[in-house]
Amino acid sequence: MKLRRLKDAIGSKVMFLFSTFILGLAFIMAFGLYYRSRPILAIRPLTTLLFSHIWHPTQGEFGLASFIAGTLWVTVIAMIIAVPLSILTAVYLSEYAHRRIREFLKPVIDLLAGISPVIYGVWGMIAIVPLVRDYLMPLLNERFPFFPFRSDNYTGYSVLTGGIVLAVMVFPIIISIVEEVMRTVPFEVREASQALGATKWQTVKHTVLKKALPGIIAGVILGLSRAFGETMAVLMVAGCDLHGFPKSIFDTAYPLPALIANTYGEMMSIPLYDAAVLLAAFILLVVTASFNMLAWGILLRIEQKGM
């Protein structure tokens, strides 16, 4: 008995140490990025770096505003496309789909989550870029010749292209979380609603979705975090031309992750270049970590309350 208790105590301590180490890695990464970005923060106010769009490293100008704007453009378009489609898909899988259809579709959705971002980027270049360039852009420019559709960029590499590819990448995350949360809503709630005369759709709309709303919000936030921090796929399809703020969904964009991936190899020869790029990485880490902590906090609260 004593030996068993000793083994349990040792196992508990070892698992605690490993968990603490893994959690501490995030703080070590954040501290390292902040420490390496201190030289530029010492000579430039953070507000100037965040709100200036002038990026001329050879002249000592490191404004990040255009990169932040590119990130926001691509992320917002991705979420506008992904959120309604993902929620409707989750509603179908949870409330309407036959068991066999659900068992077939769920592994397919999980498979989409495991595909490499490079594959999504190649797919975007082959399929989405020509679609935007040859069909969507002429159609929207002709029907709506004003902001945010008018652009002089006719390559197809644009904010919209990046948003479409990112939307497909975040589908699995939002669908999986929303579907799981909806299935945790007690069946008795549905029966009570239908017993009062509500139709299937009225029950889903006014009862199930309302009950699952915190989980839906958490799923959307996690999808937003994935879209905000994605690098390779956006780098391949968004154009990444440095020309200031995107003014149209058909303009090219240069998001923060693409800036870090594209310029890291160049930064050693220019003073403060490394500090500016690592400051961008630190901002990206803080934002994505905040999104993830918020979303998982909501899901943990749902789990503790048991819906």
GIHU-V418657 format. One record per residue. PSI is psi in degrees with one decimal (NA if undefined). Layout:
# GIHU-V418657
psi
PSI
PSI
This chain:
# GIHU-V418657
psi
-44.6
-39.2
-39.1
-42.5
-37.5
-42.2
-42.9
-42.7
-44.1
-44.8
-41.1
-43.9
-41.6
-45.1
-36.6
-42.0
-43.1
-42.0
-42.7
-40.4
-45.4
-42.9
-37.3
-24.1
-39.4
-42.5
-36.0
-43.4
-46.8
-44.5
-40.5
-43.6
-42.3
-43.0
-41.6
-19.0
-1.8
-35.3
-39.1
-30.1
-22.7
-24.6
-11.2
128.8
147.9
-37.2
-37.5
-43.1
-37.1
-32.7
-1.5
139.1
4.6
117.8
93.5
83.9
-36.5
-21.2
6.4
18.6
123.0
51.5
130.7
2.1
-41.2
-33.4
-39.0
-41.3
-41.8
-41.1
-44.6
-41.8
-54.2
-42.8
-43.7
-44.4
-41.2
-42.8
-33.8
-38.4
-43.3
-39.5
-55.4
-41.3
-39.8
-43.1
-41.9
-39.1
-42.6
-38.9
-43.7
-46.9
-37.9
-37.7
-25.5
-30.9
142.9
153.4
-40.3
-39.5
-42.1
-43.4
-26.2
-40.8
-34.0
-43.7
-32.6
-42.3
-42.2
-34.9
-39.6
-36.0
-25.1
-3.2
140.0
141.1
-29.2
-38.0
-41.7
-39.3
-43.4
-43.0
-40.2
-41.4
-37.6
-40.2
-47.9
-39.8
-50.6
-35.7
-45.6
-44.2
-42.6
-19.7
-58.5
-44.2
-49.9
-38.7
-49.4
-35.6
-33.9
-42.0
-35.2
75.7
55.3
175.0
137.5
31.3
-20.5
130.1
152.9
4.0
116.8
24.9
-23.3
-17.5
108.2
176.9
-43.9
-42.5
-47.5
-38.7
-40.1
-45.3
-42.8
-37.2
-44.3
-34.2
-30.9
-8.7
-53.4
-38.2
-51.4
-43.7
-47.3
-46.0
-45.8
-41.1
-41.9
-41.0
-41.0
-33.8
-15.0
-10.5
126.3
140.7
-29.1
-30.3
-42.6
-43.4
-41.5
-41.1
-45.1
-29.5
-25.2
2.5
3.4
145.9
173.6
-48.2
-38.7
-37.0
-45.0
-45.8
-45.7
-14.6
-59.3
-50.1
-37.4
-41.3
-35.0
5.9
-45.3
-40.4
-35.8
-43.2
-42.0
-42.5
-40.2
-40.1
-41.0
-38.8
-39.9
-41.1
-42.2
-43.7
-39.2
-35.5
1.6
139.7
-64.0
-47.6
-43.0
-39.1
-33.4
-24.9
-9.7
-3.1
-51.2
42.1
129.7
99.7
21.6
-157.4
137.4
132.5
-2.7
157.9
-12.2
-0.3
157.2
158.4
154.4
83.0
162.9
-46.3
-37.6
-37.4
-45.8
-45.7
-35.0
-34.9
-3.6
-36.3
-16.8
-11.7
-10.0
-26.0
-7.3
128.5
138.0
-4.6
-45.7
-38.8
-39.3
-44.0
-39.3
-27.8
-41.0
-40.2
-38.9
-43.0
-44.5
-43.3
-44.7
-44.1
-48.3
-38.4
-39.8
-44.5
-46.4
-42.1
-40.2
-46.2
-46.8
-29.3
-41.7
-45.7
-38.2
-38.4
-39.5
-42.8
-39.9
-37.1
-20.1
37.7
NA
